[in-house]
Amino acid sequence: MQRMAMLEHVALNQTQFRLPGVAPDARGVLVGRQGAVLLPSFDRLVAFFRLLSQELLLDDLLPALKILQVRSRLGAFEHVVLLPAGSSHLLDRCARAAALCGAQLFTGSDRHFVKYRDRRSPLGYDVPTLLTEPADLVFYGETFTQGYSRERELSFGRLLLDLELRPRPGGVMAELRELQQGETVVLTVRQGLGPKVLGYLYRHRVRALAALLLPVPAPPGERLLVAPPPPSFLVRAEDLPPRMLRLLCGLPGVVVFSLVLDQVAVQLGYRHLIRLSACPSAFQKDRFYLFTAGSGCQVLSSPPPLLPLESLLETDLPPAMVPASAVRPVAAAGLKVPLRLVHTGVRRRVKAALVPWARAGWLKQLVYALPPTLLGEYQAAPLEDGIFVVSPRGLDVLPIGALLQEAAPSVFVPVGMALSPRVDPEVLVQHLGGTSGRYLLVLPGAEASDSPRVLALAHEDLDALGRRMLAPMEVVPRPRLAEVPRPRVDREVLLVNEPLGVAALAPLRGMPRGTQDPQGPQGSPAGEGA
Amino acid sequence: MSDRPRETRWAERLLVDFAIPLVGGGTVHVGAPLGNRGLARLEAAVAAGLDGTEAGQRLSQLRAAIMREHLLRCEVPTLLSDPGAVRLLAAVHDLLFLLHPQIQGPLFPGRAARLSAHVRRLCAEAALPAEVSGAEDLERLLARHTLLAGLWGLSRDDTRVTFWAGRREFYGMQPPRRLLLWGRLRRVRQERWRVICHLQLLGQEAGRAAFLALLSASPLSDLLAPKRLDPPLDLVAHAALLRCRELRRAIRSEYLRLGLVEVGGALGLSLLRLLGRAAAPPALPAEDVHTVLGFVCELVLCVLLGPLPPPPLGSDGALRDLLGLVCALCLHWPAVALPADVRADRALSAEVCLQVEAMARLVGPDRLDELIGLCSRALRMEPAAVPLP
């Protein structure tokens, strides 16, 4: 460790720094590409992640997060967490977590890291000189400059899997009380108990799926160092009643887990030191993780192939299977059924209207009453039959003309009517030649027995109702109101201290003595003698 | 000028050198602290017609221009109409003297603490009622803000002169000419940098206490500067102001002018702190919490429903949390998050629902669930089973 002159405070609008790879962010705070948390021990490392996972979602950090074990020149091992420094807001939160666990946050890029901003220097610190000694990482603190060599990298995922679960205060019963009705739980049931427990759940109509987990045998010629877990059933139950949960929690051979993530389950009554729901991307989607107290984390190489309970219970099969007879389709005769408009009495949402020209005056009056959102939404087009008005969200406030509802997307029929036979809307659209770039209006013929008329209207013929109905207006220019000034132009405000004599401080003598002691006005070291 | 009383001439010079540049921009000169005697002289000058002088009128016009940025029509403010403003002006001057090099010295060690206590006393005397009850209160609040608005942007140029025998630093002052002579022979080197004054004040204990007292005497100045680095924005402390319709609109407009990307981080952190405090005993007043949450939701919805695309979430977790909180509130506590007229308008509430759901997808279901849990604990209400229509 080398003692050096204190760090320099970053000034406003400063653009040049001695530390490489740093720059001020949008708020003017000095930030490098990475943040580095220097932790003196492993327990502090765990404490840091524990606090950080409470504070924010770690998923954003994980792709570029590195945990390094480093060694100082004195041979002391420490840990460094390298984080991507997206913004100073993010580093502020990391700094809080680091301070709470007795660590320090630095910022920088690649090799050199300087202390992150604090209250004494709100825009951050720069270094007076760079350390030239060979080191993988160099940290510049307020009272020290230290070079570290890199020993090894730890995996965050491994750290999660290796940490032991801690019992919750109040144990299983406390967590059972907190568990919400209908929350999904996972059970592991020893193979011998499996049929009985599965049968019990099935008889009580519990919605559950189950799979049989078999231990993976050791490759030929090799021996496993750790004994594989015994074969067991894995059950995923959705609405287990509390009384059954209490019963199963106390049953030897059955372990109950709560689901923290889709593929991660933690034994009931225990919690992981790090909030697992804050780091879902640390767990692979195609695996399943079971955190059990006392035996670490069991990782299933693939999600268990869950089946309904009845598939796993013993059933009686019929004595013989009846083979199905094959059939062949027969060519249909040419049937041509004409489409008809029929009254059904079923009113659906009005989406368009055809206003006859005789009612155009009413429509004009109505335009005054329409709110601006509707004026923008309503589209209109003049046709020979009247003014066609349409809105994709519905014409709830236009009670004039022939109201139309959708029989299929972009196909309109009068309200209360439908096309018969009731073919699928997709088939109907295809039959009418498609609705790409156009609306189709299916209107009744002149006589009741006539087949319906189908009118096609291109989308480009429609215009916003507000624009279509507006009459031309004369525009008269007006000067700006003098009472309301233009917005100010931001001018620089610069403070200048006037040189004063000793007598200028006389007003201070009459003031009562305060209780706080100042730390100095400049927040930077006083100058040396001239 | 010579026929005017001596006090008025002195006060006029104070306005020209200090108050006018502080409000309208320029070089703010900080001289000897005013203290009680200076304050009395200033009050006497105001009573003798300081507002009618050229400097007084210029100051009033600059203050009115700032007020009209937030309130369309308002009276031109004068120092005579608000004795608290005179005290506040004196407090700002004496507060800035805490940055003067002469405040430090071996002969008189407690001077900064004395000055800080004096500033705090002036601020306490100038304090306004918490609730805004009428147009007069509103204008007075804005008028106070005009005196402090420039404080956030106030900066100071410092110089370090290094020479063969040592180095000296000058804070907000020019180095004497003699120190720069024979530059090559004496190996004179000058370094200049600029510091933000309010951050320098907040770095001192005495300055921090006095600056916070100043903000409590002009709460609008606190609310209208969400981008500052320090002190953290505390919205719930100003819930009473946010209940005033005109002020709420003015603050919202200012935040929208600054941009959600710029203010979102500070708002997100402020909301998380607020909800954390509300969730733990002693509980904050529910009305205040609802007011703040409603204000932030309105702000975000103005952006989401506006013509511009929603802000990119990027790697700013605080902005993501802010949007996540708004999504959680709009979807599960619409009575808190949405104004009554928005809830009554079916088309608009459907649009809100659409936008909020899209934003919720960006925030991610896991984080959203956590934020819903936080809101539920803070509001002491279960999430509504039926979300927006």
Interface residues (C-beta under 8 A of the other chain):
Chain A: H9 A11 L12 N13 Q14 A26 R27 G28 V29 L56 L57 D59 D60 P84 G86 S87 H89 L90 D92 R93 R117 R119 R120 S121 P122 L123 L261 S277 A278 P280 T373 L374 R393 E483 V484 P485 P487 R488 D490 R491 E492 V493 L494 L495 V496 N497 E498 P499 L500 A504 L505 A506 P507 L508 G510 M511 P512 R513 G514 T515 Q516 D517 P518 Q519 G520 P521 Q522 G523 S524 A526 G527 E528 G529 A530
Chain B: P21 L22 G24 G25 G26 T27 V28 H29 V30 G31 A32 P33 L34 G35 N36 R37 G38 A64 A65 I66 R68 E69 L72 R73 L96 L98 L99 H100 P101 Q102 I103 Q104 F108 G110 R111 A112 A113 R114 L115 S116 A117 H118 G150 G153 L154 S155 R156 D157 D158 R160 F163 A165 G166 R167 R168 E169 Y171 G172 M173 L179 W193 R194 V195 I196 C197 L199 Q200 L202 G203 Q204 E205 A206 G207 A209 K227 L229 D230 E262 G265 G268 L269 G314 S315 D316 G317 A318 L319 R320 D321 A347 L348 A350 G364 D366 R367 D369 E370
